[in-house]
Amino acid sequence: MPPTAGSSPAVSTASSRSALTGPSSAAPSSTPTHRLLPSPAGRIHLVEQGSGPLVLLLHGFPESWYAWRHQMAALASAGYRAVAIDVRGYGRSSKPEAVEAYRMLDLIADNVAVVEGLGERSAVVVGHDWGATIAAMSTLTRPDVFRAVGLLGVPYTPPGGPRPSEIFAQMGGSGTDGPGTDGPGAGDEPGAERPGAGSPGVRSHPHPQEFYVSYFQQPGRAEAEMEPDVRGWLAGFYAALSADTMPAPGAPDPHFTGAGGTLRERFPVGVLPSWLGERDLDVFAGEFERTGMTGALNRYRNMDRDWADLADWAGRPITRPSLFIGGERDASLAWLADAVKAFPETLPGLLGSHILDGCGHFVQQERPEETNRLLLDWLASLPA
């Protein structure tokens, strides 16, 4: 949903067109380089391409740096230093054993360490899904380091509000279902308001269901579903949230489990979304087959800790320049419509809010050309 009328940010749909611009469009594009940098997690793996102002790219669940494969060369060619990381617990980055090592403040510290380890003093940070929330909280808490923030898929919701676990329990334990969500990112900002039983747009069901976030929070439970067939589970998950393969209206919502059931039993079977080739799936699956799913899932297991840790920032806006890009068929826009409407207050530095027609959750992978164009135009508009 676009900002309210009269607000300053530009609003567009997928039909908008603009030239690729940047601080140095003539700068040559380099070959991607893999590196490991020290961080509070131990080490953070990153892929770097290009030179110029630093743009830090943060992926979501369940992905890796590879989610930004379509953006790296475009940013480098436009004169930026594009750096996509494996978030703590993913890919080749360190995977601390303790569940509490995945709280938001720790991930923010990793991001700061990457910027400093690259010899930079500041960066623009762009994130998708959980990466959008991490990018937003990094900019909120460390505006001295992160000079602008781009959010893909998940709009900013300031910290505060009810305790997250209580809200999730209301959504599933009472046998209610929402209008669908974007999957791993829906309202993942600490304290984000979510609809409960009796709220507009929430469907009541005769049988109890469980919201996927609650399902993920018990250690070992989701792993038991995912890890026996990581590749198959990921294929179904990606298909369930992509515009061209998501379940039809009225089908069981893949973001909830039935009593004693699994998420996967509601995923599409035998089909991959158009943006995901077999080789791409091999890349994502290969990392999780090697590392397991626990590091990624531990992010969900810290949401109440985040709620407490970020209490000093409750209700605060992000004043740095910002950008939002969402998919029109990504259900987070329905669930978090009020957050988008609140952008004039919560993101007073918003320079653009764009909804891509017919796009699902995986914005930069489903619509790489539109995403690249919008990112580059926004980056070119930022103060030096």
Secondary structure, 3 states (H helix, E strand, C coil): CCCCCCCCCEEECCCCCCCCCCCCCCCCCCCCEEEEEEECCEEEEEEEECCCCEEEEECCCCCCHHHHHHHHHHHHHCCCEEEEECCCCCCCCCCCCCHHHHCHHHHHHHHHHHHHHCCCCCEEEEEECHHHHHHHHHHHHCCCCEEEEEEECCCCCCCCCCCHHHHHHHHHHCCEECCCCCCCCCCCCCCCCCCCCCCCCCEECCCCEEEHHHHHHCCCHHHHHHHHHHHHHHHHHHHHHCCCCCCCCCCCCCCEEECCCCCHHHCCCCCCCCCCCHHHHHHHHHHHHHHCCHHHHCCHHHHHHHHHHCHHHCCCCCCCCEEEEEECCCCHHHHCHHHHHCHHHHCCCEEEEEEECCCCCCHHHHCHHHHHHHHHHHHHHCCC
